């Protein structure tokens, strides 16, 4: 071995040797033990979809996707498993654009809708390649026409995938504005026959529908009860908050329809801040609620650089207040936040920590939270 080689090896090893002082060794062991306690194995091949128990165990600890390709693959798999279990009304929810883009001031609702259309087409291709006819459903003909224009002027997005609208006009009715449809929406009396199923469709993928347009999705489910209907990035949690207000569906719409929808792929990020009595006096933290069917709802703490640490798994979807408290407790356990008395804790959270639709409702199904 040459002297140059010996010196180079020594220079590599020297920083490692000098780094492990007694204090740093203790810190290393503490970090190692903490990592071991939260050890998770990645890149493990997914089990066969026919092995229900193995699929459940795998999904319980599945990590959030590292790319949109991984996301699409996982959401399709979760959808197939739910269909095998007999579910017809399904929800897929995730941010359609990277977080740094969604936070930009010049990102419009049109940009988000266009991204959702592209993602819905990619999602639909998987089922079309299995021989199923898929219809991507937009709320009305105007939005469907925009989507068709963005698709190169054709309503065929892919062999076996078509772009349609929930409401279609009668032959010869070329009016741009239809006041009778507006009145029907306002009073929640149905579409008056404007909602029609797509002949031969086995899977519907509904995108960019508003709270007022959700009853049309319910009507479609009655018209074609054997088909699978996927609510694709509709932000149902946000839309539920409008129920009961004037010109919006009543609250019992949640019990009658939305509560029957099974979330099969759910990735919802949340950001929080908390004041402390010591530097830095303000702690910003974030996490996500993640679920891929048939797994648990995982509460994940963002540890930076796109990595998450699993805090807790829940068979029942936690309310947003409970989710926040789970993240906060994880930071207390790490020593980042101090324990607080009951009075201060009450002042922070208030008397009510759940929204009306997160409470137990006798007429509602449990599908939306299991």
Backbone torsions as a table, in degrees:
resi	resn	phi	psi	omega
1	UNK	NA	130.5	-177.8
2	UNK	-74.0	159.9	178.9
3	UNK	-63.7	-35.4	179.3
4	UNK	-62.3	-40.3	179.1
5	UNK	-66.2	-40.4	-179.9
6	UNK	-63.5	-43.7	-178.8
7	UNK	-64.5	-42.2	-179.1
8	UNK	-63.8	-39.5	177.9
9	UNK	-66.8	-37.7	179.6
10	UNK	-64.4	-40.6	-180.0
11	UNK	-65.4	-27.9	177.4
12	UNK	-75.4	-40.8	-175.3
13	UNK	-78.7	-32.0	-174.6
14	UNK	-55.6	-47.4	178.8
15	UNK	-61.5	-32.3	179.3
16	UNK	-68.6	-39.2	-179.1
17	UNK	-69.8	-43.9	-177.4
18	UNK	-74.0	-19.6	-178.2
19	UNK	-70.7	-31.1	-172.6
20	UNK	-92.6	71.1	167.8
21	UNK	-73.5	166.2	-179.3
22	UNK	-53.7	-43.3	-178.7
23	UNK	-66.3	-42.0	-179.4
24	UNK	-69.3	-29.6	176.0
25	UNK	-64.9	-42.1	178.0
26	UNK	-62.7	-41.7	178.8
27	UNK	-63.4	-40.8	179.8
28	UNK	-61.8	-46.3	-178.9
29	UNK	-63.9	-38.3	178.0
30	UNK	-63.6	-44.3	179.3
31	UNK	-65.6	-38.9	-179.1
32	UNK	-64.0	-45.2	179.8
33	UNK	-63.2	-38.3	179.3
34	UNK	-65.7	-41.8	178.5
35	UNK	-65.2	-39.3	178.9
36	UNK	-63.0	-37.1	-179.4
37	UNK	-67.0	-25.3	-178.6
38	UNK	-115.1	25.5	-176.3
39	UNK	-64.1	131.5	175.9
40	UNK	-133.9	140.9	-177.1
41	UNK	-101.1	127.3	-178.9
42	UNK	-106.9	171.0	178.1
43	UNK	60.7	25.4	174.5
44	UNK	-83.6	129.7	-179.0
45	UNK	-57.7	140.2	178.3
46	UNK	-68.1	143.9	177.9
47	UNK	-71.8	166.9	178.4
48	UNK	-62.5	142.9	179.0
49	UNK	-66.4	-15.3	178.2
50	UNK	-80.3	-17.1	179.6
51	UNK	-93.5	90.9	-173.4
52	UNK	-62.0	-42.4	-177.8
53	UNK	-65.8	-44.9	-179.5
54	UNK	-65.3	-37.5	177.3
55	UNK	-62.7	-40.3	178.8
56	UNK	-64.9	-45.4	-179.5
57	UNK	-64.1	-39.6	-179.9
58	UNK	-67.6	-44.8	-177.3
59	UNK	-68.2	-28.5	179.7
60	UNK	-59.2	-32.5	-176.2
61	UNK	-117.3	13.1	-176.9
62	UNK	-64.5	138.0	-179.3
63	UNK	-82.2	154.0	174.6
64	UNK	-58.6	155.9	-175.3
65	UNK	-69.7	147.3	176.9
66	UNK	-90.4	-12.6	-178.9
67	UNK	-154.1	167.1	177.1
68	UNK	-67.9	-27.8	175.8
69	UNK	-64.8	-46.4	177.2
70	UNK	-61.6	-39.1	-180.0
71	UNK	-62.0	-47.5	-179.6
72	UNK	-62.1	-43.9	-179.7
73	UNK	-60.8	-44.1	-178.7
74	UNK	-69.4	-39.5	-179.1
75	UNK	-68.1	-36.8	177.1
76	UNK	-65.9	-42.9	179.4
77	UNK	-62.3	-45.0	179.3
78	UNK	-62.2	-38.8	179.0
79	UNK	-65.0	-44.5	179.4
80	UNK	-61.3	-41.2	-179.7
81	UNK	-65.2	-39.9	179.4
82	UNK	-67.3	-38.6	177.5
83	UNK	-63.4	-40.5	177.5
84	UNK	-61.2	-31.8	179.5
85	UNK	-84.2	3.6	172.9
86	UNK	95.2	6.5	-179.8
87	UNK	-83.7	138.4	-178.5
88	UNK	-111.0	-29.5	-178.7
89	UNK	-107.2	114.1	-170.8
90	UNK	-127.3	153.8	177.5
91	UNK	-124.2	134.7	170.0
92	UNK	-123.9	127.6	-176.7
93	UNK	-141.1	126.4	175.8
94	UNK	-164.0	162.0	177.2
95	UNK	-67.0	123.5	-175.1
96	UNK	-76.2	-13.8	177.9
97	UNK	-131.2	155.7	175.7
98	UNK	-56.5	150.2	-174.1
99	UNK	-58.9	-39.0	-178.1
100	UNK	-66.9	-26.0	177.1
101	UNK	-82.0	-41.4	179.5
102	UNK	-60.7	-28.6	-177.9
103	UNK	-82.5	-6.9	-179.8
104	UNK	-71.9	143.9	-176.0
105	UNK	-68.6	-28.2	-174.3
106	UNK	-92.4	9.7	176.1
107	UNK	-84.1	121.4	-175.4
108	UNK	-103.0	170.6	175.6
109	UNK	-63.0	-30.5	177.5
110	UNK	-64.2	-41.3	178.6
111	UNK	-62.6	-41.6	179.4
112	UNK	-66.4	-41.6	179.1
113	UNK	-63.5	-40.2	179.4
114	UNK	-65.3	-40.0	177.4
115	UNK	-64.4	-41.3	179.1
116	UNK	-64.3	-35.7	177.4
117	UNK	-63.5	-46.7	179.0
118	UNK	-60.8	-43.8	-179.6
119	UNK	-66.3	-39.5	179.5
120	UNK	-65.0	-36.9	177.7
121	UNK	-65.0	-45.3	178.8
122	UNK	-62.1	-40.7	177.5
123	UNK	-61.9	-43.3	-176.0
124	UNK	-68.2	-28.9	-178.3
125	UNK	-58.5	-36.3	-178.6
126	UNK	-58.9	-43.4	-177.2
127	UNK	-78.2	-34.0	176.4
128	UNK	-64.2	-36.3	178.7
129	UNK	-69.4	-16.0	174.6
130	UNK	-89.7	2.7	177.7
131	UNK	96.0	7.4	-179.9
132	UNK	-94.2	146.4	174.4
133	UNK	-89.5	127.7	-176.1
134	UNK	-118.4	136.2	176.3
135	UNK	-118.4	120.7	173.7
136	UNK	-87.7	118.0	-170.8
137	UNK	-105.6	122.1	171.1
138	UNK	-102.3	161.0	-171.4
139	UNK	-62.3	-41.6	-175.9
140	UNK	-143.4	175.4	-174.9
141	UNK	-67.9	-32.8	-180.0
142	UNK	-62.1	-46.1	179.5
143	UNK	-70.5	-34.6	176.7
144	UNK	-64.6	-38.6	178.9
145	UNK	-64.7	-38.0	176.3
146	UNK	-63.9	-43.2	179.4
147	UNK	-63.7	-40.4	178.8
148	UNK	-65.1	-39.5	177.9
149	UNK	-63.0	-42.4	177.7
150	UNK	-67.5	-20.5	179.9
151	UNK	-92.3	18.4	178.2
152	UNK	87.8	15.1	177.1
153	UNK	87.4	8.0	178.7
154	UNK	-121.8	145.9	178.8
155	UNK	-87.6	1.7	176.2
156	UNK	-98.0	104.2	-177.2
157	UNK	-78.9	-24.1	-177.1
158	UNK	-170.8	151.6	176.3
159	UNK	-51.9	116.8	-177.8
160	UNK	93.4	-1.4	-179.7
161	UNK	-123.5	121.3	-179.6
162	UNK	-120.3	155.3	177.2
163	UNK	-105.9	123.9	-177.6
164	UNK	-136.9	174.3	175.1
165	UNK	-116.7	150.8	178.0
166	UNK	-62.7	-42.8	178.8
167	UNK	-105.5	133.8	178.0
168	UNK	-127.4	143.8	-179.3
169	UNK	-78.5	157.4	172.9
170	UNK	-69.4	155.5	178.5
171	UNK	-58.3	129.9	179.5
172	UNK	91.5	-10.7	178.9
173	UNK	-90.5	99.0	-177.3
174	UNK	-106.0	17.4	179.8
175	UNK	-65.9	137.3	176.3
176	UNK	-77.3	-32.7	-178.9
177	UNK	-118.5	127.4	-177.9
178	UNK	-121.2	94.7	-174.6
179	UNK	-62.1	-30.5	-179.4
180	UNK	-65.2	-32.6	178.5
181	UNK	-70.8	-35.6	177.2
182	UNK	-62.6	-44.3	179.9
183	UNK	-64.7	-40.4	178.7
184	UNK	-63.0	-38.2	177.4
185	UNK	-65.2	-43.6	-176.5
186	UNK	-63.7	-38.8	-176.0
187	UNK	-96.4	0.9	174.7
188	UNK	61.7	36.7	-177.0
189	UNK	-100.3	18.7	179.5
190	UNK	92.8	-179.0	-174.8
191	UNK	-91.7	-5.8	-176.8
192	UNK	68.2	28.9	179.4
193	UNK	89.9	3.4	-178.5
194	UNK	-75.5	-24.9	177.6
195	UNK	-80.9	127.3	-179.4
196	UNK	-134.7	144.6	177.0
197	UNK	-77.7	159.4	178.0
198	UNK	-93.2	124.2	-176.0
199	UNK	-59.6	125.9	176.4
200	UNK	83.5	-4.2	-177.4
201	UNK	-70.9	133.5	176.2
202	UNK	-104.9	-24.9	179.3
203	UNK	-133.8	128.9	172.3
204	UNK	-109.0	136.7	175.8
205	UNK	-119.3	106.8	-175.1
206	UNK	-93.7	127.6	-178.9
207	UNK	-129.9	157.8	173.3
208	UNK	49.8	32.3	176.0
209	UNK	-85.6	143.5	177.0
210	UNK	-92.0	177.4	179.9
211	UNK	-61.9	-38.7	180.0
212	UNK	-68.3	-22.2	-176.9
213	UNK	-94.6	-6.7	179.0
214	UNK	-63.2	-35.9	176.0
215	UNK	-58.0	-26.2	175.9
216	UNK	-67.4	-34.0	176.3
217	UNK	-66.6	-40.3	176.3
218	UNK	-61.2	-42.6	178.8
219	UNK	-62.4	-39.4	177.7
220	UNK	-62.5	-38.0	179.7
221	UNK	-65.5	-30.0	176.3
222	UNK	-76.8	-34.3	-179.4
223	UNK	-71.4	-32.2	-177.1
224	UNK	-133.2	69.6	-172.2
225	UNK	-67.4	-18.4	-178.9
226	UNK	-86.5	-11.2	-177.8
227	UNK	-85.6	156.9	173.5
228	UNK	-90.9	131.9	179.5
229	UNK	-118.8	122.3	-178.2
230	UNK	-108.5	121.3	172.9
231	UNK	-85.1	105.6	-169.0
232	UNK	-103.2	106.0	178.2
233	UNK	54.0	44.8	179.0
234	UNK	-87.0	-5.5	-177.2
235	UNK	55.4	54.4	-176.8
236	UNK	-61.1	-31.8	178.6
237	UNK	-61.7	-37.2	179.0
238	UNK	-73.9	-43.1	-177.5
239	UNK	-64.9	-34.3	179.1
240	UNK	-58.2	-33.0	-177.4
241	UNK	-63.7	-18.8	-179.8
242	UNK	-90.5	-11.0	-177.1
243	UNK	-62.6	139.7	179.5
244	UNK	95.5	-15.4	177.6
245	UNK	-80.9	160.2	178.4
246	UNK	-57.2	137.9	178.6
247	UNK	71.3	12.3	176.3
248	UNK	-120.2	160.7	177.5
249	UNK	-58.6	150.1	177.7
250	UNK	-69.3	166.1	-178.3
251	UNK	-64.8	-27.1	-179.5
252	UNK	-70.5	-7.5	173.8
253	UNK	-65.4	-32.6	174.1
254	UNK	-62.8	-44.4	-178.9
255	UNK	-69.1	-41.0	-173.1
256	UNK	-76.1	-37.0	-171.6
257	UNK	-128.4	-58.0	-172.9
258	UNK	-63.2	-31.5	-179.8
259	UNK	-68.9	-16.0	-180.0
260	UNK	-86.5	-4.7	-177.1
261	UNK	-84.8	128.1	-177.4
262	UNK	-93.0	118.6	173.9
263	UNK	-71.7	116.1	-178.8
264	UNK	-102.1	-27.4	174.0
265	UNK	-142.8	117.9	-170.3
266	UNK	-139.4	120.3	178.4
267	UNK	-136.9	103.4	-175.8
268	UNK	-123.8	117.0	-179.6
269	UNK	-94.6	147.2	178.3
270	UNK	-140.0	144.5	178.6
271	UNK	-118.6	141.6	-178.6
272	UNK	-138.4	162.0	174.0
273	UNK	-133.9	149.2	-179.8
274	UNK	-146.4	130.8	179.2
275	UNK	-82.1	148.6	177.9
276	UNK	-131.8	165.4	-179.0
277	UNK	-96.1	15.2	176.9
278	UNK	-143.2	159.4	-178.9
279	UNK	-53.7	140.6	7.5
280	UNK	-87.0	11.4	175.4
281	UNK	71.0	-14.3	176.1
282	UNK	-145.3	123.4	-179.9
283	UNK	-111.7	119.6	174.3
284	UNK	-98.6	130.3	-179.8
285	UNK	-145.7	159.2	-179.0
286	UNK	-149.8	164.5	179.8
287	UNK	-162.3	-174.0	178.2
288	UNK	-144.0	150.0	171.8
289	UNK	-99.5	119.5	-170.4
290	UNK	-128.8	133.8	177.3
291	UNK	-146.7	132.6	169.0
292	UNK	-126.6	122.1	-174.2
293	UNK	-60.8	139.0	5.6
294	UNK	-97.4	28.5	-174.6
295	UNK	-79.4	-178.3	179.8
296	UNK	-77.7	167.5	167.7
297	UNK	-83.9	116.4	-176.7
298	UNK	-98.8	130.7	170.7
299	UNK	-91.1	116.8	-173.8
300	UNK	-119.7	132.9	178.4
301	UNK	-97.8	127.7	178.4
302	UNK	-72.5	119.7	-179.6
303	UNK	-102.5	7.2	178.3
304	UNK	98.2	157.2	178.4
305	UNK	58.1	33.5	177.0
306	UNK	74.1	15.4	-179.4
307	UNK	-107.1	148.5	179.9
308	UNK	-128.8	147.7	174.3
309	UNK	-113.9	131.1	-179.4
310	UNK	-72.0	123.1	179.2
311	UNK	-94.5	-44.3	-173.7
312	UNK	-161.5	150.1	172.3
313	UNK	-113.9	137.5	-177.0
314	UNK	-128.4	129.4	173.7
315	UNK	-72.7	-28.9	176.2
316	UNK	-106.3	131.2	-178.1
317	UNK	-59.9	123.8	-178.7
318	UNK	-74.4	147.3	172.3
319	UNK	-65.1	159.0	-177.0
320	UNK	-61.2	-34.7	176.3
321	UNK	-64.9	-40.5	178.0
322	UNK	-68.1	-37.7	178.1
323	UNK	-61.9	-44.6	178.2
324	UNK	-61.5	-42.5	-179.0
325	UNK	-65.8	-34.4	177.2
326	UNK	-64.6	-41.5	176.4
327	UNK	-65.6	-43.2	-178.9
328	UNK	-63.1	-41.6	179.2
329	UNK	-64.8	-35.1	176.9
330	UNK	-62.3	-38.0	177.6
331	UNK	-71.1	-32.5	174.4
332	UNK	-65.0	-42.9	179.9
333	UNK	-63.1	-30.5	178.8
334	UNK	-82.2	-8.3	-178.3
335	UNK	84.5	6.6	179.1
336	UNK	-74.3	-37.8	177.1
337	UNK	-116.3	148.1	178.4
338	UNK	-87.1	154.5	173.2
339	UNK	-67.9	146.1	-178.8
340	UNK	-121.1	156.5	175.9
341	UNK	-72.2	167.6	-177.4
342	UNK	-63.0	-35.9	-177.0
343	UNK	-66.3	-49.3	-179.4
344	UNK	-65.4	-37.9	178.5
345	UNK	-63.0	-40.0	178.1
346	UNK	-65.1	-40.0	179.9
347	UNK	-65.0	-31.0	178.8
348	UNK	-74.1	-45.0	-171.6
349	UNK	-92.1	-29.8	-177.1
350	UNK	83.6	-178.9	-176.6
351	UNK	-74.5	-36.2	-173.4
352	UNK	-115.6	125.5	-178.0
353	UNK	-117.0	8.8	178.8
354	UNK	-129.5	152.7	172.8
355	UNK	-86.0	168.1	-173.6
356	UNK	-60.8	-35.9	-175.9
357	UNK	-80.9	-12.3	175.6
358	UNK	-85.6	-12.2	179.4
359	UNK	-78.4	164.6	177.2
360	UNK	-68.9	123.6	-179.2
361	UNK	-125.6	118.6	-172.1
362	UNK	-58.3	-32.8	-175.5
363	UNK	-86.9	-5.4	-174.3
364	UNK	-91.2	152.1	172.6
365	UNK	-81.1	158.2	176.7
366	UNK	-91.3	0.4	-175.5
367	UNK	-58.8	-36.9	-174.2
368	UNK	-66.5	-18.7	-175.8
369	UNK	-122.7	8.2	178.9
370	UNK	-119.9	NA	NA
